[in-house]
Amino acid sequence: MKYYDPLLAEHIFWETHPDDMRFESRKEADYWAIASKNERTYEKGTNPRLHSDKFTGYGFVLRKNYGEKDEMYVNLQQIDDGPNYRWGRAGKGGNGIIYYYANGKRYSHNGTEDVGDGPFGDVERATNFGVRKEGIYRGLGSYRSIGRNDLTEPLFDFGFAQFASILANEEVRSHYNSRSVLMADNDYIVVFDDVASSEVEGCFSWFVGINDEFPFIKQLTPGCKGTKVDVVHSSSPYHKDKSTPETKGMRFEGKGDFLTFVSHRLDLNVQYNDNVCLVNHPGGQKDWVFRSGSPILYNKNGVKFDGTSGFIRKKLKEHYQAALFNGKQISVPGITIMLDDKYCNNGVSLEVVDGKYRGKIQLIRPALLKMVLDEELDASYGFYLNGLQAYPQKIGDRTYLFALDAGNYDWLLTDEGAIPGTTCITKSISGDSWCELYWEKVPGATSYQVWLSSDYGKTWALYKKNITSIDCKIINQKQNSKIHARVVAEAQGGIGEASGDYPIYFSKEKAHAPEGLRLTLEKGILEVTWGQVLGADQYVLYCRKRGADHFDCVYRGSARRFRMEFSNKEIYELCVTAKNGNKESDKSIILSTDPDCFLNWDPVPGDKFRRDPESQENGYIEYNPFMEEKMKMLTYPE
């Protein structure tokens, strides 16, 4: 991996250690770990600076302050149909489960096989929500969770507020619509379980480790009280509980939509009035959390909201943060933002600090966005979108209209000029004590800064500023050392966020050969691909007829893919090298176009990634092998 996708390898090194136990390890050491220790010394890798994201077949991951002591992590889980290896029985693989971690502690948990081989219901031993519904295939217990589905809803990550939503599948859609999590900074989450009617019976459950603390849970609607759940020892042909319980739980049962506040913090004052969750912090900070299945209309003291999901935080008298995840209007003192009627799944955020305005816009479809200011702007103010000055349609003295295409925007309204976005380091050319660094151009940037770290990103020192090109040569570095670099774009209004950490190795050694050489043969065309080598800027592809005593160069350049015509009557052999700032590497492994070679066997040309919804776990009481066999094979992409 290090010589195929080096940044991914660096990130894996950062998150793992040779002494780590394997998944579900039952031995003190694993063969692969021992081999890893013997083959290489421990490498710290490169900090991936992980952020919130969503993953098909996994769910939404919400992160804040990654790697810090006050880091918060919340996983809203939902998998799709297939592949089969996700066999968990509860929730059909744990759909709807929430995992919550903060400040180095876990605040939700399930036992070893509670969402695996154990025959437990969807809310019986897991942090989940279910509606009372019988007659669902593979269902266990009285309550049904949200079920398997694709992640079709957008992830909104506005920094101070994040929002994720998963949709119910067709099996439970008559009773259950969606489950969502709104995360406020690294303070708390508000969970909304949207059901079909006020008569639908539901159960909200929360489980923690037997010796762990429960988070603070306040059930806002329907306002039901929690009851303690004692985990009773059990066994079945496919599981056996440990002699002492691994978890303890709470259950909240009621009818209608469930809105639930959950936090690891115990110093927050939480109230629920007029469909709005009000959160008061010890230092005077105040939050308004808006979440409902139908639009909420709110208008008090300059704070306005019209929508189904949103968040407003008052940090100081002149400092507000606001996020509209689904709605038409959001207002704080100084500014109102409105989206047109086609607002579903379009979002916007804003931050007001001392008369300056900034935020993000996230649109899955084109939209009209209107900004209305409380006071007329001074002529020195300007609008900026993604670092470039924008000229919205002006209506009257205080209203501005933007017609925007689908996409993501950073917006700014200020009298100080543009603040550019974030760049990405694209490549490096490394030598014994020097390196040439290259990065992407940032719209609106007037210059760039390069910062270096010799302690794996703990501290950074400015190497060079006022760089007007998109490259920089770093010199006079220690031989046989490793540093990290990052690049910051700057403009009249200030500096943008830094790029990701980029590893640089200084050595007098020649480059390592690329790994992952692959040949694809089809109708007289040979496509050759290979991996990336850190610090190399040039790759050389060699080819010869089988039996020849030397190779000829057929390609030289920075790309890692090459197509060429070839004759089926001849067998060709190919290999590739990489060239860094010192010299060319040794040749890689040699592959051939021999049709009898196993590596060139393609039994199903053009085959897509297969998603097999059929279960191969024989013997579960809720599984019918005849129904399983009839399940249609699914693929990616469809």
Order of alpha helices (4+ residues) and beta strands (2+ residues): alpha-alpha-beta-beta-beta-alpha-beta-beta-beta-beta-beta-beta-beta-beta-beta-beta-beta-beta-beta-beta-beta-beta-beta-beta-beta-beta-beta-beta-beta-beta-beta-beta-beta-beta-beta-beta-beta-beta-beta-beta-beta-beta-beta-beta-beta-beta-beta-beta-beta-beta-beta-alpha-beta
